[in-house]
C-alpha cells in the first residue's frame, strides 16, 4: 500500500515502529460491506443516546420525572456506584453517551475520520474488539486515577513539583471533578481506534489542532498521550478524562494484539 512521504516523517520516533510491528500487522481485508456503514451506525446510536439524555433532562425540569435520568445513570454512565454495584456493562455503554453537543460533535468527527479506515484495514470484528477494549481500559484508568487523586486530597500532603530535564513545573492541589464522579463519552474508544490505525500506518500525515501543518500520525498520538499525562499530573482541566484518554490509547500495549483481533486480519483478497 503506497503512503505519502513528507519531510516531517523523519521526526517519527524509532521506538514507535517496533511497537507497531509487534502490535498491528496490516493486510488487506476482504470487505463484505461498506466500511462506512458500521461507523455511521455508531454515530447514529451516539446521537440517539444524546437525544435521550436531553429528553431525560427535560423530563426532570418540566415534570420532575427522574425515571429516565435514573435509567441513564444506572445503566449507561460509568460511575463508582455502578462499579461497586456490579454494573460492569457501564464500562462499555458509557462510550455512546455524551454530556454536551460540543463533546458529541468532536468525538463523532474523529470517529467519522478514522472509523471507516479502521474497518477497512482490520475488519469489523477487529474494530469492535478495539472499541470495546479501549472503552473498558479507559474506564478502568479513569477509576484508578480518580481513586488516586481522592487519596491525595484526603491525605492533605502538599503536591510535589515535577522536574523534566531541569525544568521545574509546579503542581496544583489534587482534585477530583465531583464527589461522585461519572464518566461518559467515546473519547477512549475513538483514541483506541486512532492508535490502532497509527500503529499500522505510523507515517500517515494528519492535521491536529492547533498545529497548522500535517504531522505523522505516530507523533500526534505520542504528543497527545504525553499532553494528557502532563495535564492529569498537574491537575489541569480536571473535568476532562485525561486518564480515560490514556487508557484508550494504551489499551493493548501490554499484549500481542494479533491474538485478540485476528478475525479478519489474515484474510487476503
N, C-alpha and C positions, 0 to 999 in steps of 0.2 A: 504494500500500500504506500503510495507516494505521499510525502508530507512536505509542506512548505518549510524551507530552511531560511532563517533570518540571522543576522549577526548577533541578535540577542541570545541565541541558543548557546553560545559559547559560555554563558554565565550560569548554565544549569549545573547544580551541584552534582558531582560524580556519584556520591553515595546513593542518590535517588535512582540511578539506573540499576544498581544492584538490588534495591528494594523492588523496583518494577519487574525485573527479570524473575525474582523469586515469587512474587505475588500474582501477577497477571501475565498470561501468555495469550496474546490476541490472535485468533484465527477467524476467518470469515464464517459467519453463521448462516445456515440456510433458513431464510425467513419464510414463514407461512402466513404472515400478516404484516400490515404496515406498522413499522416501529413507532409511529406517532400515535396510534390508537391507544395503547396502554398508558402513554404519558398523558394524553388529553383526557382519558378516563379518570386518572388520578387527580388531575386538575379539576375536573367536574365534581368529583367526590369532595375535594377540599373546599371548593366554592359552596357546595351544598351544605357542608358542615358549618361553614362560616355564616351562611344564611340562617341556619337553625340556631346558631349561637346568638345572632341578633334577635331572632324570634323569642328566644328564652329571656333575653334581657327586656324585651318589650313586654312580655307577659308579667315579669316581675314589677316593672314600672307602672303599668296601667291596671293590672288586675290583682297584683300581689300574689300571683300564682308562681310558686317556686318549684313546681314539679319538673318542668323542663330543665331548669338550672341545676337541680339536684341530679337529674339523669346525666347531664353533661359532666358535672364534677365527679360523679361516681364511676362513670364508665368510659369517658373519652379523654379526660385530663389526668396526667401523671402527677401524683402528689404523695407526700409522706403517709397520709391517711390511707390512700389506696394501696400503697406498697405494704404497709403494715397489716392491712385487711385482706391481703392475698389477691387483690385485683390485678394480676400480672398483665392482663391484656392491655391495660392503660399504658404500658411501656411501648406499645405499638400504636394504639389508636390515637395517642396524642399527636401523631405526625400528620393528622388530617384536620386538626382544629387550630385556628388562629385567632388572636385576640384583637387584631386591628386590620383595617383594609390595606394599609401600607405593608404590614407584616406578611399578609397573604400575597400581595402583589409581588413583592421581592422574591419570596420563595417560589411562587409559581413561574415567574420569569426565568429563574435559574433552572427550574425543573424542565420548562419547555426548551431551554437551550441545550441541556445535557441528557435529559431523559431519553429522547429518540436515539441519540448516539450510543448510549449505554445498551439499549435494547438491540440495536443493530450490531453492536460489537460482541456482546456476550450472550444474547438471547433473553427472552422474558423471564424464565425461571431463575437464571443467574442474577438478573437485575433485581428481581423480587427478593432474593436472599440478601443481597447487599442493602436494599432499602430497609428490610425488617431488622437485619443485624445491626445496621447503623443506628436505627431508632432505639433498639434495646441498649446498645452501647452508650448512646447519648444519654438515655435515661439513667443508666447506672452511674455514669460520670457526673451527671448533674446532682444526683442524690449524694454521692460521695463528696463532691465539692461543697455542697450546702451544709452537710453534717460537719465537715472540717471547719468551715467558717463559723458555724454555730458554736463549736467547741472553743474557738479562738475568742469569740465575743464573751462567752461565759467565763473564761479563764482570766480575762482582764489584763493579759500580758501585752505590753505595747509591741506593735509590729516592728520588725527589723528592716533596715534598708537593704536593698538589693544591689549587688556590686557586679557590674558587667564590664570586664576589661578595664577596671579602674574607675568606671563611671558609676557614681552612687545615685541611685534613684530612690526617693522617699516613698513610703507606702502609706496609704490612707488607713483609717481604722477599719478592721474587718467588719463586714456587714452581710446580712442576707436580705434578699428582696422583700420577703414577707415572713411573719412568724410561722404561718402555714403556707409554705411556698407551693407553687403549682408550675408545672412545665407543660408547654404546648407549642406546636409548630413543627414544620417539616424540615427545619434547618439541618438537623443532624443527618437525616436521611438523604437530603439533597447533597450535602457535603460528602457523604459516603459515596454517592454516585460520581460526583466530581472527582474524588480521589481515585476511584476505580478507573475512570477514563484517563486521568492524568498518569496513572501507573502504566497504562497500556500505550499512551501516546504522550510522553512527557515533553516532547519538543513542540507540540501544537501551540501556536501563539493565541492568546486570548487578551481581551481588554478587561481590566479590573479597576473599578472606581476606587480612588480618584486619579489613578496613574493614566496619563494621556497617551501612552504608547503601548503597543502589544508586548506582552511578556510571555515567556514559556509557561505552560500550564503547571509544570512541576514547581517552578519558582513561585507562582501565585499561591499554590497550595501550601508550600513551606512558609511563605510570608504570612499568610492568613493564620496558620497554626501558631506561629511564634507570636503574632499580634494578639491572638485570643489568650494564649498562655500569659503573656505580659499583662493584659487587661484584667484577667482574673486575679493574678498575683497582687496587683496594685489596687484592686477594688475600683477599677474604672468602669462606669456604666454597669453597676451591679444588677440592673433589671434585665440585662441580656444574659442568655445562657452560654457563657463562654466555655464552661466545662462540657456542656452538651455538644457544642461545636467540635471540641477536641475529641470527644468520644466518637462522634460520627466520622471524623477524618481518620482516626486510628483504629476503626472497628476490627479490622482483620490483620493488623500489622504483626501480631504475635504468632500467626499460623499460616500455613500454605493455603492460600485462597482457592487454589485449584481443586482441593479436596472438597470444598463446600460448593463451589459454583462451577462444576464440571458437567452440568446437564447438556449444554449445547456447545461448549467451547471447543470440543474436539470434532464436531461435525462439520465437514467441509462440503462445499457445493460440488 
